[in-house]
Amino acid sequence: MKKVALAVTLFIGALLLYAAKDFSVWGHLQSPASASPVSKHFIADTGVDTEVPNMVTAVLADYRGFDTMFETVVIFIAGIAIIAILRRTGADADSPAIQRESDVVAEPDLIVTNTVRLLIPVIQLFAFYVLAHGHVSPGGGFQGGVIMGASFILVALAWDLPKALDRLSVDRAIMLAGVGILIYAGIGLFSMLLGGEFLDYAELSHVLPVSREMARYHAMLGVEIGVAFTVTTVMFAIYANLSTRGRLEGGL
């Protein structure tokens, strides 16, 4: 079976390498991506439509806001699925585990824990920076959420999983993941209540003292916050269940 898998992998890899010869030169002005009318529209009109300097964020959270919202839903569903598969409940949770030498949790190292105490505030502050400045520089809800989720995982690695769960339990994480989706969808529904279409952020100018373009700017920050909620919490919930095989005890 391993030989078959290796052969299939090598065959597909060879096909991908062969197809890569047809790619345009990186950054070529006549490449399909650069010459497309859609790309030209984004390059020329993104700043005018959204007042957002970062074109990537504008496309992600505004022009293709539907797609990004359902990407967030997919992340939420993935977290729920992993928990449903691994989480031990009822009789399974009460059954004694077969303890291996690798499962024995050692005392936290003093140097490691004190270093982590210093690092975590910096990491979380940087996560907020990446989230809040995603409009004007590389970043946004997905990136900021991953950094914030990594800070909780770092607590579990430095001490143990129960220490991290004291700060963010799996049940609370799943609840906050749902809140993130509600924030995203709620902004879209609020746009409809104001007379526009779903995720038509410009309609928020009726309640915000800004222009229609700036309303889209501020609404994008709102949906990015919703994305960050979901990414942070689902990332930590997945780690907590994978690292303990669903028992939520000990950890790596």
C-alpha positions as semicolon CSV with decimal commas, in nm:
position;residue;x (nm);y (nm);z (nm)
1;M;0,000;0,000;0,000
2;K;0,285;0,238;0,081
3;K;0,442;0,168;-0,258
4;V;0,114;0,248;-0,432
5;A;0,080;0,573;-0,236
6;L;0,440;0,665;-0,320
7;A;0,384;0,596;-0,689
8;V;0,066;0,807;-0,697
9;T;0,241;1,092;-0,514
10;L;0,537;1,088;-0,752
11;F;0,308;1,074;-1,055
12;I;0,098;1,370;-0,941
13;G;0,411;1,561;-0,846
14;A;0,554;1,504;-1,192
15;L;0,231;1,629;-1,351
16;L;0,239;1,944;-1,138
17;L;0,602;2,012;-1,228
18;Y;0,525;1,958;-1,597
19;A;0,228;2,196;-1,581
20;A;0,437;2,459;-1,400
21;K;0,626;2,521;-1,724
22;D;0,314;2,693;-1,862
23;F;0,303;2,949;-1,580
24;S;0,374;3,308;-1,670
25;V;0,688;3,477;-1,545
26;W;0,635;3,611;-1,194
27;G;0,499;3,966;-1,211
28;H;0,472;3,972;-1,590
29;L;0,235;4,247;-1,703
30;Q;0,080;4,027;-1,971
31;S;0,008;3,730;-1,745
32;P;-0,361;3,629;-1,724
33;A;-0,383;3,755;-1,366
34;S;-0,242;4,097;-1,459
35;A;-0,421;4,135;-1,792
36;S;-0,763;4,030;-1,662
37;P;-1,026;4,308;-1,662
38;V;-1,124;4,201;-1,310
39;S;-0,769;4,249;-1,183
40;K;-0,745;4,587;-1,353
41;H;-1,071;4,691;-1,189
42;F;-0,945;4,597;-0,843
43;I;-0,615;4,777;-0,897
44;A;-0,780;5,093;-1,027
45;D;-1,095;5,117;-0,814
46;T;-1,032;4,947;-0,480
47;G;-0,900;5,261;-0,314
48;V;-1,189;5,467;-0,455
49;D;-1,459;5,216;-0,356
50;T;-1,338;5,126;-0,009
51;E;-1,078;5,380;0,110
52;V;-0,867;5,075;0,203
53;P;-0,497;5,094;0,106
54;N;-0,451;4,717;0,134
55;M;-0,608;4,578;-0,181
56;V;-0,589;4,218;-0,056
57;T;-0,799;4,295;0,252
58;A;-1,052;4,488;0,045
59;V;-1,097;4,198;-0,196
60;L;-1,111;3,945;0,086
61;A;-1,359;4,120;0,314
62;D;-1,558;4,335;0,072
63;Y;-1,565;4,230;-0,293
64;R;-1,579;3,860;-0,202
65;G;-1,732;3,898;0,143
66;F;-1,971;3,605;0,088
67;D;-1,683;3,370;0,016
68;T;-1,487;3,483;0,320
69;M;-1,789;3,446;0,548
70;F;-1,841;3,087;0,439
71;E;-1,468;3,019;0,472
72;T;-1,512;3,120;0,836
73;V;-1,811;2,886;0,862
74;V;-1,598;2,604;0,719
75;I;-1,336;2,665;0,990
76;F;-1,612;2,646;1,252
77;I;-1,751;2,323;1,105
78;A;-1,400;2,172;1,093
79;G;-1,356;2,244;1,464
80;I;-1,695;2,094;1,548
81;A;-1,618;1,784;1,338
82;I;-1,281;1,722;1,505
83;I;-1,435;1,764;1,850
84;A;-1,722;1,532;1,758
85;I;-1,477;1,264;1,645
86;L;-1,222;1,288;1,925
87;R;-1,406;1,420;2,231
88;R;-1,464;1,148;2,490
89;T;-1,799;1,170;2,668
90;G;-2,006;0,948;2,897
91;A;-1,857;0,606;2,965
92;D;-1,560;0,672;2,737
93;A;-1,459;0,976;2,940
94;D;-1,470;0,776;3,265
95;S;-1,276;0,477;3,133
96;P;-0,913;0,462;3,252
97;A;-0,656;0,558;2,992
98;I;-0,364;0,337;2,902
99;Q;-0,077;0,548;3,027
100;R;0,246;0,545;2,835
101;E;0,575;0,691;2,935
102;S;0,523;0,978;2,692
103;D;0,192;1,062;2,863
104;V;0,353;1,142;3,198
105;V;0,341;1,518;3,247
106;A;0,665;1,659;3,388
107;E;0,686;1,961;3,613
108;P;0,692;2,286;3,413
109;D;1,040;2,420;3,356
110;L;1,094;2,745;3,549
111;I;1,294;2,911;3,271
112;V;1,042;2,814;3,004
113;T;0,739;2,931;3,202
114;N;0,892;3,265;3,296
115;T;1,000;3,326;2,937
116;V;0,649;3,247;2,818
117;R;0,504;3,486;3,076
118;L;0,704;3,762;2,910
119;L;0,627;3,654;2,554
120;I;0,252;3,600;2,569
121;P;0,153;3,968;2,625
122;V;0,377;4,067;2,334
123;I;0,233;3,796;2,111
124;Q;-0,125;3,890;2,193
125;L;-0,056;4,260;2,146
126;F;0,097;4,183;1,807
127;A;-0,213;3,977;1,722
128;F;-0,431;4,281;1,790
129;Y;-0,196;4,495;1,580
130;V;-0,215;4,253;1,285
131;L;-0,594;4,244;1,315
132;A;-0,646;4,617;1,345
133;H;-0,392;4,715;1,076
134;G;-0,500;4,459;0,818
135;H;-0,653;4,742;0,616
136;V;-0,324;4,922;0,561
137;S;-0,063;4,646;0,586
138;P;-0,043;4,266;0,553
139;G;-0,273;4,111;0,813
140;G;-0,637;4,078;0,906
141;G;-0,867;3,846;1,094
142;F;-0,720;3,516;0,978
143;Q;-0,361;3,614;1,051
144;G;-0,440;3,788;1,379
145;G;-0,658;3,497;1,488
146;V;-0,381;3,245;1,423
147;I;-0,132;3,450;1,626
148;M;-0,378;3,485;1,915
149;G;-0,461;3,113;1,906
150;A;-0,090;3,033;1,913
151;S;-0,056;3,229;2,238
152;F;-0,305;2,996;2,411
153;I;-0,131;2,692;2,267
154;L;0,199;2,828;2,399
155;V;0,050;2,831;2,751
156;A;-0,044;2,464;2,711
157;L;0,306;2,376;2,588
158;A;0,485;2,568;2,864
159;W;0,267;2,447;3,152
160;D;-0,002;2,192;3,063
161;L;-0,338;2,188;2,890
162;P;-0,550;2,242;3,207
163;K;-0,358;2,567;3,264
164;A;-0,459;2,687;2,919
165;L;-0,816;2,561;2,963
166;D;-0,846;2,775;3,275
167;R;-0,809;3,073;3,044
168;L;-1,014;2,941;2,753
169;S;-1,216;2,622;2,791
170;V;-1,314;2,423;2,482
171;D;-1,686;2,484;2,544
172;R;-1,625;2,858;2,570
173;A;-1,403;2,845;2,263
174;I;-1,678;2,688;2,052
175;M;-1,928;2,943;2,182
176;L;-1,695;3,231;2,089
177;A;-1,635;3,073;1,747
178;G;-2,009;3,091;1,688
179;V;-2,010;3,451;1,812
180;G;-1,748;3,535;1,549
181;I;-1,973;3,406;1,271
182;L;-2,269;3,595;1,417
183;I;-2,065;3,916;1,417
184;Y;-1,981;3,868;1,050
185;A;-2,334;3,770;0,944
186;G;-2,487;4,030;1,176
187;I;-2,309;4,314;0,997
188;G;-2,447;4,178;0,671
189;L;-2,800;4,153;0,808
190;F;-2,776;4,503;0,955
191;S;-2,691;4,629;0,607
192;M;-3,014;4,471;0,481
193;L;-3,217;4,636;0,759
194;L;-3,079;4,970;0,644
195;G;-3,216;4,913;0,295
196;G;-2,918;4,757;0,118
197;E;-2,819;4,405;0,028
198;F;-2,654;4,146;0,250
199;L;-2,295;4,257;0,330
200;D;-2,349;4,587;0,148
201;Y;-2,134;4,775;0,397
202;A;-2,193;5,114;0,237
203;E;-2,544;5,123;0,388
204;L;-2,387;5,158;0,733
205;S;-2,324;5,522;0,644
206;H;-2,684;5,580;0,757
207;V;-2,581;5,514;1,119
208;L;-2,212;5,604;1,105
209;P;-2,102;5,968;1,065
210;V;-1,885;5,884;0,764
211;S;-1,912;5,858;0,387
212;R;-2,030;5,542;0,214
213;E;-1,671;5,454;0,126
214;M;-1,549;5,496;0,485
215;A;-1,849;5,294;0,607
216;R;-1,717;5,003;0,403
217;Y;-1,376;5,060;0,557
218;H;-1,505;5,041;0,915
219;A;-1,739;4,749;0,842
220;M;-1,447;4,547;0,710
221;L;-1,273;4,589;1,043
222;G;-1,587;4,455;1,209
223;V;-1,604;4,141;0,998
224;E;-1,230;4,085;1,046
225;I;-1,291;4,090;1,423
226;G;-1,556;3,821;1,375
227;V;-1,312;3,612;1,170
228;A;-1,046;3,652;1,440
229;F;-1,286;3,525;1,708
230;T;-1,359;3,209;1,510
231;V;-1,002;3,138;1,398
232;T;-0,853;3,191;1,745
233;T;-1,097;2,971;1,932
234;V;-1,127;2,691;1,676
235;M;-0,749;2,670;1,643
236;F;-0,711;2,625;2,019
237;A;-1,004;2,380;2,044
238;I;-0,855;2,164;1,769
239;Y;-0,516;2,161;1,942
240;A;-0,671;2,074;2,279
241;N;-0,852;1,771;2,139
242;L;-0,579;1,647;1,905
243;S;-0,304;1,672;2,167
244;T;-0,499;1,473;2,427
245;R;-0,694;1,236;2,202
246;G;-1,016;1,397;2,319
247;R;-0,957;1,361;2,694
248;L;-0,857;1,725;2,754
249;E;-0,606;1,614;3,017
250;G;-0,229;1,644;3,016
251;G;-0,146;1,728;2,656
252;L;0,186;1,731;2,477
